[in-house]
């Protein structure tokens, strides 16, 4: 005969909606919410990657900031707000962050952060001056558009 499964309490505050702002920074949001909600095998895995120093990646920092801000907005909507947040925001962003082709590609939990992508931004050439002005500027009405 099988014995009953033990009851495990979630971490304190994980599902609380009473606090107006339970996370005072994006770092606290990642540490106290993202890392506890998104539990994945990230050690010795080729399918899922993670950098313990995620904040050292500009892309990851920007994505986490967007998740933190959108989480507050959706959380305060009530009803299905958090469900929409997962579907529309968290899951797509975390798929990119966890992807072996994403910003943590050269990092690992065992070996830590790698500066490879930090030191090698996307190559680009500076665009012509007309692309550096306000797009609503009347002088640009006759300027070439993108892709021409």
N, C-alpha and C positions, 0 to 999 in steps of 0.2 A: 504494500500500500504506500502511496506517495504521501510525504509529509507536506503540510501547507507551506507556501512560500513566506519568507519573513517580510514584514511590512517595513519599508524603508522610507523615511521622511525626506522630502526634497530639501535642499539647502535653504536655510532661513532667508526669506525675502525673495526667493526666485520667482514666485508667482504672485507676489503682493502687488496690489494696485492702489493701496492706500497712500503710499508715499507720492508726493508730487514729483520729486526728482531723486530717485534712489541712487543714481550714479552721478557723481560729481565731475567726471571726466570721461573722455572716450577710453582712456586706459583702464579705468575702473569698470566701465561697461564691458570691455573685452574680457578682463580678468574675472569679473563676478557674474557675467551673464553668458557671453558668447562661449567662453571656454567650458562652462558648465552645461550649457544646452547642447552645443555641438561637440559631442564626444565621438571621436574617431580614432581608429588605429593609425597613428602617424609615425610610429617608430618601426623601422624596417619594412616600410611599405613603398611600393613604386606607384601605386594608384592614388594615394592621398599624401600630400606634403604639407608641412607646416613649419614656420620659423618661430621659435620661441621669442625672438626679438623682432616681431612683426612690425613694430613702430619704426624700424630702421629702413623700411621700404615705403617710399612715397606713395606708391599705388595702394598698398595695403592700408596705410594711414588714412588716405582719402576715402577708401571704401568703408573702413570702420567708422570714420566720422559720419559718413552718409547713413550707415546702419544705425548708429547711435541717435542721430537727429530724427531719422524716419521712425525709429522705434518709439520715441517719445510722442511723436505726432499720432501714429497709429494706435498706440496704447491709450491715449487720451480720447480716442474716438469711441472706445468701448465696443460692445457687440462683437463683430468679427474683425475688428481692427488688427489684432495681433495675428490672426490667421492670414489676413491680407498682407501684413508685413512679411511673414515668412514666404508667402507665394511670390509677391511682387518685389521684395527687396532682399531679405536675408538669404534665401536659397540660391538665387542667381549670383549674388556677390560671393557667397561662401563656395559655390562650385568653382568660381574663377580662382579664389584664393587657395583652395585645396588642390587645384589642378596641377599635375606635374609639368604643365606648360605655362603656369602662372608665375606671379612675382616671387614665389618661394622655390622656384625650380632648382636652384643650386644650394638651398639650405636644407638642413635636416635637424631633427630633434637631437640626434646623437652628436653631430658635428657642429651644430649651431648655425649662426648667421654667415652668409657669404655675401661679400660686396660685389660679386661679379656683375650683376645687373645694375646695381647702384652706380658702378663705375662705367657702365656702358649704356648710356641712354640711347633712344632711337636716333639714328642718323637723320639729319635734315639739312636742307639748304634754306637760307633766309628767303622768304617770299618777296615779290616786288612790293614797292611802297604802297600801291593801291590796296593791298590786302592788310595793311597795318593800320588803316584808318577806320573810323566809325562806319559801320555798314549802312547807317541811315544818312550819311553825309551826301548832300545833293551833288557834289562834284563827282561822285563815284557812279552816278546813274549809267554812264556810258562805259565804265570800266569792264575789263574782261571778267568773266565769272570763273568759278572753280571748274577745273576739268578742261579748260580750253587751251 
